[in-house]
């Protein structure tokens, strides 16, 4: 193994080692960067009994060659891997196996996430199944679509119940549109989560004649990148251009602030992919959500 691995129990310690690496490609590293910065800022620690770590893979010359984290508070508590050398992904799987950590899934960049999952399955005698293929996009310029009527505004605390209901429906609707079973590897939306984002000014409503018809969120900027999402239009208001208009406007504002807007799409949903591509988003990397479990018995 030409790379070495180190695990950090807290976000601050991880960032002290990996900040420069995260800043080299803030779009590709957006999930780990925003999560680690939030935990470091809030002084958050692991929930009792749950696995919680950040990993740094180092090349032979000591430089950071890749990073990963395991901080998800929802089953199956999947690690999240960013690009890293093949031997680092294999080595991380072996390290967790030796530590006795049960890993029921993994999310992150290809091919590292698949390499990691395959080695876990080999060690544990399980199988790897694909839950979802996603794609990371970035907009370097925005093509503003025709305005569908109405306007975007910052969501406020009176919108909390609506935001909770719509974001709770977001993953279920996405799974249904893609023909997947629901309920795997998704972080539950809570009232506290929604309130936190509202108070931080990170949720936005598209409103027509005083009626909310669409909701979009974004994350705080990290290393110059800002990740937009979730993006949700309830069924009764779909097909009118609200999602494209909202994403285009938030992306335009980000670019005006010299930030790099990015977002994730579900590759099984050609409608949403087309919406984002029409307003100027271009593919950056393919990502995946995998489940690692016991073989399905023969009938």
VEXZA-269653 format. One record per residue (C-alpha): residue number from 1; residue in one letter; x, y, z. Coordinates in steps of 0.25 Angstrom, whole numbers, plus 5000, padded with zeros to 4 digits. Example, Ala and Ser with C-alpha at 12.3 -4.5 7.8 and 13.67 -1.06 7.14 Angstrom:
PT num residu    u    v    w
PT   1      A 5049 4982 5031
PT   2      S 5055 4996 5029
//
This chain:
PT num residu    u    v    w
PT   1      X 5000 5000 5000
PT   2      X 5006 5013 4996
PT   3      X 4996 5022 5003
PT   4      X 4995 5023 5018
PT   5      X 4982 5025 5025
PT   6      X 4979 5034 5038
PT   7      X 4965 5035 5045
PT   8      X 4961 5047 5052
PT   9      X 4950 5047 5063
PT  10      X 4946 5062 5061
PT  11      X 4944 5071 5050
PT  12      X 4954 5082 5055
PT  13      X 4966 5072 5055
PT  14      X 4962 5067 5041
PT  15      X 4961 5081 5035
PT  16      X 4975 5085 5041
PT  17      X 4980 5074 5032
PT  18      X 4971 5074 5020
PT  19      X 4967 5088 5018
PT  20      X 4977 5091 5007
PT  21      X 4973 5078 5000
PT  22      X 4958 5082 5001
PT  23      X 4961 5096 4996
PT  24      X 4968 5090 4983
PT  25      X 4954 5086 4977
PT  26      X 4943 5092 4986
PT  27      X 4932 5087 4976
PT  28      X 4936 5072 4976
PT  29      X 4939 5073 4991
PT  30      X 4926 5081 4995
PT  31      X 4919 5070 5004
PT  32      X 4931 5067 5013
PT  33      X 4935 5082 5013
PT  34      X 4922 5087 5017
PT  35      X 4919 5076 5027
PT  36      X 4933 5077 5034
PT  37      X 4932 5092 5035
PT  38      X 4918 5092 5041
PT  39      X 4922 5082 5051
PT  40      X 4935 5089 5055
PT  41      X 4927 5103 5056
PT  42      X 4916 5097 5065
PT  43      X 4926 5088 5073
PT  44      X 4917 5076 5069
PT  45      X 4922 5062 5073
PT  46      X 4917 5048 5070
PT  47      X 4903 5043 5076
PT  48      X 4906 5032 5086
PT  49      X 4908 5019 5080
PT  50      X 4909 5023 5066
PT  51      X 4922 5023 5057
PT  52      X 4928 5036 5055
PT  53      X 4941 5039 5048
PT  54      X 4948 5047 5037
PT  55      X 4959 5040 5029
PT  56      X 4971 5045 5022
PT  57      X 4979 5037 5012
PT  58      X 4993 5042 5010
PT  59      X 5002 5039 4998
PT  60      X 5016 5034 5000
PT  61      X 5021 5049 5000
PT  62      X 5012 5052 5011
PT  63      X 5002 5060 5003
PT  64      X 4987 5058 5004
PT  65      X 4982 5048 4993
PT  66      X 4968 5047 4998
PT  67      X 4958 5049 5009
PT  68      X 4946 5042 5014
PT  69      X 4936 5043 5026
PT  70      X 4926 5035 5034
PT  71      X 4917 5044 5041
PT  72      X 4903 5040 5036
PT  73      X 4893 5039 5048
PT  74      X 4883 5031 5039
PT  75      X 4883 5016 5036
PT  76      X 4892 5009 5030
PT  77      X 4901 5020 5035
PT  78      X 4909 5020 5021
PT  79      X 4923 5026 5020
PT  80      X 4925 5037 5009
PT  81      X 4937 5035 5001
PT  82      X 4943 5046 4991
PT  83      X 4953 5042 4980
PT  84      X 4965 5034 4986
PT  85      X 4975 5024 4981
PT  86      X 4970 5010 4979
PT  87      X 4979 5005 4990
PT  88      X 4974 5015 5000
PT  89      X 4959 5011 4997
PT  90      X 4963 4997 4999
PT  91      X 4971 5000 5011
PT  92      X 4960 5008 5018
PT  93      X 4950 4996 5016
PT  94      X 4960 4987 5022
PT  95      X 4963 4996 5034
PT  96      X 4948 4997 5037
PT  97      X 4947 4982 5036
PT  98      X 4958 4980 5046
PT  99      X 4952 4991 5055
PT 100      X 4939 4983 5055
PT 101      X 4931 4994 5049
PT 102      X 4919 4989 5042
PT 103      X 4917 4996 5029
PT 104      X 4903 4995 5022
PT 105      X 4905 5005 5011
PT 106      X 4914 5015 5005
PT 107      X 4912 5028 4997
PT 108      X 4922 5037 4989
PT 109      X 4930 5038 4977
PT 110      X 4933 5027 4967
PT 111      X 4941 5019 4966
PT 112      X 4946 5020 4980
PT 113      X 4932 5017 4987
PT 114      X 4930 5005 4978
PT 115      X 4945 5000 4981
PT 116      X 4942 5002 4996
PT 117      X 4929 4994 4995
PT 118      X 4934 4983 4987
PT 119      X 4945 4980 4997
PT 120      X 4936 4981 5009
PT 121      X 4927 4971 5002
PT 122      X 4938 4962 5000
PT 123      X 4943 4963 5014
PT 124      X 4929 4961 5020
PT 125      X 4923 4951 5010
PT 126      X 4913 4960 5005
PT 127      X 4908 4967 4993
PT 128      X 4908 4981 4987
PT 129      X 4895 4987 4981
PT 130      X 4893 5001 4975
PT 131      X 4883 5009 4982
PT 132      X 4885 5022 4974
PT 133      X 4894 5028 4963
PT 134      X 4895 5043 4965
PT 135      X 4903 5053 4957
PT 136      X 4910 5066 4962
PT 137      X 4908 5078 4954
PT 138      X 4914 5092 4954
PT 139      X 4909 5105 4947
PT 140      X 4920 5114 4942
PT 141      X 4910 5123 4935
PT 142      X 4895 5124 4936
PT 143      X 4884 5124 4925
PT 144      X 4873 5131 4931
PT 145      X 4860 5124 4927
PT 146      X 4847 5132 4924
PT 147      X 4840 5136 4937
PT 148      X 4828 5127 4940
PT 149      X 4821 5138 4948
PT 150      X 4824 5141 4963
PT 151      X 4837 5143 4969
PT 152      X 4847 5137 4979
PT 153      X 4848 5141 4993
PT 154      X 4856 5137 5006
PT 155      X 4847 5127 5014
PT 156      X 4845 5131 5028
PT 157      X 4840 5124 5041
PT 158      X 4825 5125 5037
PT 159      X 4829 5116 5026
PT 160      X 4834 5105 5035
PT 161      X 4823 5095 5034
PT 162      X 4822 5096 5019
PT 163      X 4837 5094 5018
PT 164      X 4837 5082 5027
PT 165      X 4825 5076 5019
PT 166      X 4831 5078 5006
PT 167      X 4845 5074 5009
PT 168      X 4840 5062 5016
PT 169      X 4833 5058 5003
PT 170      X 4845 5062 4994
PT 171      X 4852 5048 4996
PT 172      X 4839 5040 4995
PT 173      X 4835 5047 4982
PT 174      X 4849 5045 4976
PT 175      X 4849 5030 4979
PT 176      X 4835 5029 4973
PT 177      X 4839 5036 4960
PT 178      X 4851 5027 4959
PT 179      X 4844 5014 4962
PT 180      X 4852 5012 4975
PT 181      X 4847 5007 4988
PT 182      X 4847 5018 4999
PT 183      X 4854 5019 5012
PT 184      X 4869 5015 5010
PT 185      X 4881 5024 5013
PT 186      X 4874 5037 5014
PT 187      X 4875 5046 5026
PT 188      X 4862 5049 5032
PT 189      X 4857 5064 5031
PT 190      X 4854 5069 5045
PT 191      X 4847 5082 5050
PT 192      X 4861 5086 5056
PT 193      X 4868 5084 5043
PT 194      X 4858 5093 5036
PT 195      X 4858 5104 5046
PT 196      X 4873 5104 5046
PT 197      X 4873 5106 5031
PT 198      X 4862 5117 5032
PT 199      X 4869 5125 5042
PT 200      X 4882 5124 5034
PT 201      X 4874 5129 5022
PT 202      X 4877 5117 5014
PT 203      X 4863 5113 5009
PT 204      X 4856 5120 4998
PT 205      X 4841 5120 4993
PT 206      X 4836 5123 4979
PT 207      X 4823 5130 4981
PT 208      X 4812 5134 4972
PT 209      X 4801 5144 4976
PT 210      X 4805 5141 4991
PT 211      X 4804 5126 4989
PT 212      X 4817 5118 4991
PT 213      X 4819 5108 4979
PT 214      X 4833 5103 4981
PT 215      X 4844 5102 4991
PT 216      X 4859 5102 4989
PT 217      X 4870 5101 4999
PT 218      X 4885 5104 4999
PT 219      X 4897 5101 5008
PT 220      X 4907 5112 5014
PT 221      X 4918 5115 5004
PT 222      X 4931 5106 5007
PT 223      X 4944 5109 5000
PT 224      X 4937 5117 4990
PT 225      X 4927 5107 4986
PT 226      X 4912 5107 4989
PT 227      X 4903 5095 4988
PT 228      X 4888 5097 4984
PT 229      X 4878 5087 4989
PT 230      X 4868 5081 4991
PT 231      X 4860 5086 4980
PT 232      X 4845 5083 4982
PT 233      X 4832 5086 4974
PT 234      X 4819 5079 4979
PT 235      X 4812 5071 4969
PT 236      X 4801 5081 4967
PT 237      X 4811 5092 4962
PT 238      X 4820 5084 4954
PT 239      X 4823 5087 4939
PT 240      X 4822 5102 4940
PT 241      X 4837 5105 4941
PT 242      X 4838 5109 4956
PT 243      X 4850 5100 4959
PT 244      X 4858 5105 4947
PT 245      X 4855 5119 4951
PT 246      X 4858 5117 4965
PT 247      X 4871 5110 4963
PT 248      X 4875 5120 4952
PT 249      X 4873 5132 4961
PT 250      X 4881 5126 4973
PT 251      X 4892 5122 4963
PT 252      X 4893 5136 4957
PT 253      X 4894 5142 4971
PT 254      X 4905 5132 4975
PT 255      X 4913 5135 4962
PT 256      X 4911 5150 4965
PT 257      X 4917 5148 4979
PT 258      X 4929 5140 4972
PT 259      X 4924 5127 4977
PT 260      X 4923 5114 4970
PT 261      X 4909 5108 4970
PT 262      X 4908 5093 4969
PT 263      X 4897 5083 4971
PT 264      X 4894 5068 4971
PT 265      X 4884 5061 4962
PT 266      X 4878 5047 4962
PT 267      X 4883 5041 4949
PT 268      X 4870 5033 4948
PT 269      X 4862 5046 4947
PT 270      X 4864 5052 4933
PT 271      X 4854 5063 4936
PT 272      X 4862 5069 4947
PT 273      X 4875 5067 4940
PT 274      X 4869 5074 4927
PT 275      X 4864 5086 4936
PT 276      X 4878 5088 4941
PT 277      X 4886 5086 4928
PT 278      X 4877 5097 4922
PT 279      X 4880 5107 4932
PT 280      X 4895 5105 4930
PT 281      X 4899 5093 4939
PT 282      X 4910 5084 4934
PT 283      X 4914 5070 4939
PT 284      X 4926 5070 4949
PT 285      X 4927 5055 4954
PT 286      X 4918 5043 4955
PT 287      X 4914 5039 4970
PT 288      X 4907 5027 4975
PT 289      X 4899 5022 4987
PT 290      X 4902 5007 4990
PT 291      X 4897 4997 5000
PT 292      X 4906 4986 5005
PT 293      X 4898 4974 5011
PT 294      X 4896 4959 5012
PT 295      X 4893 4952 4999
PT 296      X 4878 4950 4996
PT 297      X 4874 4936 4998
PT 298      X 4869 4927 4986
PT 299      X 4854 4926 4986
//
